[in-house]
Amino acid sequence: MKYTTFYLIIMFFVVFASCADTKQAITMETVQAEAPFEMPVITIPNFENCKKYDITEFGAVEGNKDKICEAIKKAISVASKYGGGTVVVPKGEWLTKAVHLKSNVNLHLEKDAVLLFSEKPEDYLPAVHTTWEGMECYNYSPLVYAYECKNVAITGEGKLKARLDVWKKWYKRPPAHMNSLKWLYMKAAEYAPVEDRVMVNDSSNLRPQFIQFNRCENVLVEGVSIRNSPFWTIHPYLCKNVVLRKLDVYAHGHNNDGVDPEMTQNILIEDCLFDQGDDAIAIKAGRNQDAWRLKTPTKNLVMRNCYVKNGHQLVAVGSELSGGIENVFVDSCTVADGASMFHLVFIKTNERRGGYVKNIHVSNIKGDIMREGVFGIETDVLYQWRDLVPTIERKLTPIENIYLTNIQANKGKFVVRILGQEELPVNNVVLNHVTCDSVSTAFEILENVEGFVKN
């Protein structure tokens, strides 16, 4: 009996010690962002007490892409398997292929660490379930990809950088590429199964996003620098609870938006630096039939205290907005002196989109040179798609309840231009202290607007 009791006690301590060694203490934090609408509390993971997994302990060797990629994959798998952990990329330059995150994993880049992503498209195969300009498909994997994950993060003082050698060549849109886009557009319009929409071939050349969180929950990206991008830079897609904080994003190429939240809810973007070749923030909600099928609006987004060095727009809404966009608050953001933008705020849609835009609040914004104007709404924006493909189903976009307060630019063609549609006018736009020091055409250009107020 004594021996049995002693044995049980020993086994208890062995099991306890084993559990203590492998237990990953992920805690959850809540973030409350103030807004002029009811903003839900955002939940994000905290990995401070979790075990750390250095990729060198899993065989990573600087300069060896295959070993680095395999080490990252193993470290992520182990961290996720044992309930959560932080995968550490130490100081140095680490060349890798695609990185696929898993639930309960924090990818942490230490100071002076560079995670360098290969320029070879084959390093982002097999194809994954992703999107391209609002249409779902199977395409090259985003460089960093998380699919149906919970509690994921990318943190640290290091850098994620993309080599652009091949992607630059793909910026051009030759006939074969455009034909592939037409094919994808028609497949989506027919509600073809997504698994039948495979876009990896010799000619489609659909560039992948840099970072995509696809159908994820409780997402944090904090502190890191991001350099270059094949396509959209940070793309939360069909996600819930996303915080992007203290990021330094530079990407000057084709379609290089900084952040593209799409059909995503409960988002905070704060204290970030954006230097973009396209929009700093482009708020999306899917394109046409795909978004009507998924029925998920983008809503409850707060962006505050951000600085934009370059970009087409500080904030663009659309044109992919077929799932609807509502409850957006952009506050206390600044555009650099000398930066030439099209607009500070631009809402764009067309007769194919449907969806809706409502309850958009923008306040305390300062810009410099506007190639167009401070604020614009256009309802007939089709770009190259106007003649490329037909309108399969016509659905107009209701736009209402837009509030701009304390916004100032130095130079532009106009302060506000709203080009609504006669069938469905834009409704209730309120401007308080929205100014431009030098206007070359007119303060306001209004077509098909009901309830326009300026103070």
N, C-alpha and C positions, 0 to 999 in steps of 0.2 A: 504493500500500500504506500509506504514511504517513497519507494523508488518510483511508483506510478505518479505520485504527486510531484516529486522532483522533476520527473520527465516532462510532465505537463507544464510546469513553470518554465523550464528551459525552452520548450517549444513555443510558449507564449512570447518570450522575449525574442526568440529567433524570428517569429512571424511579425512581431511588432517592429523589430529593427528593419526587416525586409520591407514592410509597408512604409515605414518612415523614410526609407531610402528612395522608394519609388513614388511616393505620394506627390502629386503635383498640385499645389495649392493655388489654383486659379481662383481669384476673387473677381467679383463683378462690381464695377463702379457705375454710378449714375451721373449724368450730366444734364443740367437744366439750362436751356438757352432761352432767354427772354425774347418774346416776339409779340407783335400786335394781334396775335391770334392764339388760340389754345395750342401750345406747343408741347407734345408729349415728352416725358423724361426719356433720355437716350441712355441705353445700357451698353457699356463697353467692357472688355476684359482687362484685368490687371495681372501681369505675369511676374511681379516683383518677387514673389516667394516661390517661383517655380524653378525646377532644376534647369541648368544650362547645358546645352549640347554643342560644343565647339566642333565645327566641321572638320578641323584637322584631326580630331580624335576618330573620325570616321573615314579617314584616308585622303582627305583633300590635300593636294600638292599644287602650289602656285605654278601656273603655266601648263597644267595638264587638265584640259577641259573635261575629258571623260571622267577622270577621278574626282574632280570638283563636283560635277553634276551628280555623280553617284553618291558622293558623301552627303551632299545637301539632301538628296532624296531619302537616304537612310536615316539621317538625323531627324528629318521631319516625321518620318514614319514611327520612329521610336518615341519621339516626344508626344505624338498623338496617341500612340498605343497605350502609353502609361498615364493617360489622363491629362496631359498637357505639359508644355515646356517651352523654353526659349532656345531656338537654334541660332548660334552665334557665328557671324562671319567676322573673323578678326582682321586686324590691320593687314593691308596688302591688296593686290589686284587679283581677283578670282574670276576667271573666264568660265562661263557656264552656258548650258542650253536652257530650255524652259524650266522654270521652277513652279511646281504645283504644291500649293499649301494644303494642309488638312486641318480639321477642327482642332481647337485648343492649342494652336501653335503660333508663336511669335517669331518672326524672322527678324533678327536683331543685327544691325550693321554697326560695328564699333567705329570709333573715330579713326579716320584714315583708311577705312575699309572701302573697297570699290568692288561691287558685284557687277561684272562686265558681261553683257549679253551678246552672244555670238551673232554675227551678221548672216549666218547661213539659214535659209528658210527650212531646210530639212531638219534642223535642230529643234523645230517647233512642231514636229509630227510625233505621234499620230494626230489627226485632226480632232478637235474638241467641239463641244456644243457651245457656240458663242454667237456673236451678232456682227452685222456690218451695216452701219448707218440705219439702225432701227429694224433690220430684218434678221431673223434668226437663221442660222445655218451651221454647218460644220466647216471649220476653217482652221488655219494654222493657230496653234495655241498662243494666247497672249504670253508675253515674256514671263510675267508672274500671274498665275491663274489660281483662283480658288472657286470650286464648284460645290454648291450645297454644303457649305461649311458653317460652323458656329464658333464664335470666339476666336477670331483670327486677327493678327496684327503684323505690321511692319514698322519697326522702330529703330532708333539709334541716331548717331551723328555721321554715319557713313553715307555712301553714294550708290545709287543704282544707275547704270549707264548703258545705253544701247549703242552698239556699232551700227552704222547706217549704210554701209557700203552698197548692199543690194536693195534695201528699202528705198534709198534715194532714187534708184533706177525705176522703182515701181511707183514713184510719185506721179509719173506721167500716166495718162489714161488713153492708151492706144485702142483701136477698134475691138481687139479681142477682149480687153478688159471691160469695155462698155457693153459688149455682147453678153458677157457673163453677168454683169449687173442686171441687164434686161431679163435674162433667164431667171435670176434669183427673184426679181420683182414679180414676175409672172407666177412663179411657184408659190410665193407668199400670198399673192392675190387669189390663188386657187386653193389656199389652205392645205397645200401639200405637206405631208409629214416632214418635220425638220430633218430627220435622219436621211431623207432623200435629197436634201439640199447640200450636197458636198461640193465645196468650192475650191478644193485643192487640186490643181491640175497645172498644165504648162502655161496657161495664158490668163487665168482669172486675176492673179496677182492682187488679192485682197490682203492688204497689210494688217497684221495683228495689233491689237491694243498693247500698250506697255503693261499696265496693271489692270486686271479685271477681276472683280469680286462678283461672281455670278450666282444669284439665288443664295446669298449668304446673310447671316444674322450676327450682329454684335461685332463690328469691324472697326479697327483703329489703325490709322497710319499717322505716325508722329515723328517729326524731327529729321527725317532723311532728306537728302537731296536727290533729285531725279534729273538726269541729263539725256536729252534726245528721246525721240519716240518714233516708231514706225507709223503710228496712227494716233488715235486718242490716247492721252497719257494715263489718266486714272479714270476707270469706268466702273462705278458701282451699278450693277444691273439687277433689277428685281431683288434688291436687298432691303434690310430693315435694321435701323440703328447703325449709323456710320458717323465716325468722327475723323476728320482730316485736319491735322493741327501742326503748325510750325514747320511747314514743308517749304522747300526751295525747289521750284519746278522751272526748268528751262527746256523748251522744245520748239525749234524753229524749222518747220517743214510743212508738208501738206497735211491738212486736217489735224494739226497739232494743238487741239484744245488742251487746257490744263486739267479740268475735271469735267466729266460728263455724267452726272447722276441721271439714271434712266429707270423709270418705273420703280423708283426707290423712295423709301419713306423714313422720316426722322433722321435728318442729316445736319451736322454742324461742320462748317468749314471756317477755320479761324486762324489768324496770325500767320498767314501763308504769303509767300512771295511767288508771283507768277511772271514769267517772261516767255510769251507764247508767239507762235507764228499764226495762231488762229484765236479763238475766243479764250479768255481766261476761264470763265465758267460757262458751260453750255448745258442748260437744263433740258433734258430730253424726256420723252415718254413713249417711245416706240413709233413705228411707222405703219399706218394704214391697217390692213387686215390682221397682221400679227399682233398689234396692240389691241385691236378690238377683240381678238381671241383671248388675250391674256388678261384684259380688264383690270389693269393695275395702274393707278395714277402715280405720278411723282408728287409728293406732298410733304409739308412740314420740313422746310429747308431754311436754315439760318446760315448766312455768310457774313462774317464781321472781321474788322480790323485786318484786312488784307491789302497788300501793296502790289500793283501791277506795273511792270516796267515796259511791257509791250503786249499787244494783242489787238484783235479786230474789235472785240467788245469786252467791256468789263463783265457784263452778264448778257448772255443771249438765251432766249426762251424759244425752243423749237429748232428747225422746223418740224423735226420728228416729235410730235406731241399728241399722238392719237389716243393715248391712254388718259390724257388730261393732266394738267399741272395746276396745283393750288397751294396756297399758304407758303409763300416765299417772302423772306425778309432779308434784305441786303443792307448792311449798315456800317458806316464808318470805314469806308474803303477809299484808297487814294491811288490815282494814276500818276506815274512819274512825269515830271516836267520834261517837255520835249517829245513825249510819246504821242504818236499820231494814230488815232483809232477811228473806226467808222462811227460807232456810237458808244455811249456809256451803257445804255440799256436798249436792247432790241428784241422785240417780240415778232416772230415770223411764222407764217403758216401758209396753207394753200387749200384749194378746193378738194383735195384728196385726203386730208388729214382727219377731219372730224375732231374728236377730243374736245378740250376746252382749256381756257386759261382764266383763272380768277384769283382774286385776293393776293395781289403782288404788291409788296411794300418795299420801297427803296429810299434810303435817307442818308444824309450826311456824306455825300460823295463829292470828290474834287477831281477834275480832269483837266487836260490841257487842250490839245488840238483834235477836233472832230472832223474827219473827212466828210461826214454827213451831218449828224446832229447829236444833241444830248440824248434824245429819246425818240425811238421810232417804233411804229407798229405797221407791218405790211402783211396783207392777207393773200397775196398772189406771188409768193416766192417759190419758184420751181427750179431755178438754175438750169443745169443741163438736162434735167428730167422732163422739161416741158415738151420737147420734141422726141425724146428718147423712148418714152413709153406712154400709153394712153391712160386716161382717167378711167379706172375700172368701176369705181363707185364714188359718186360725188357726195361729200359730207363737209359742210362748212364748220368753222370753229368759233363757238361763242367766246368772246373776250370781254371781260368785265371786271370792274372793281380794281383799278390800278392806281396806286397812290405814290407820288414822288414828292419828297420833302428835302429842302436844303441841298440842292444839287447845283454845282457850278462848273462850267467849262470856260476856257479862255477864247476859243475860236471855233466856228462851225458854220455850215450853210444855214442851219435852222436850229431852233431850240427843240421843237417837237413837230414830228410829222406822223400823222395817223391816216393810213389808207385802208379804211374799212370797206366792206362790201354792202351794196345797196340792199341786198336780201337780208343781211344780218349785220347791222351796224355795231361797231365797238361801243360799249356802254360803260359809263361812269369812270372817267379818267380825271383825277384830281391832282393838280400841280400846285405846290406851295413853295415859293422861293426857289424856283428852278430857273437858272439864268445862264446866259452865255455872253461874255463881254463883247465879242465881235461876231455879228451875224451877217452873212453875205446875201441871203435871199429874204427870208421872212421869219418872224418869231415862231409862227405856227402855220402849219399846212394841214388842213383837216378835210377829210372826205368820209362821209358816212359814219359820223360819230354822234352819239346821243349822250348828253350829260357830261360835257367837258367843262371843267372848272379850273381857273388859274387864279392864284393869289400872289 
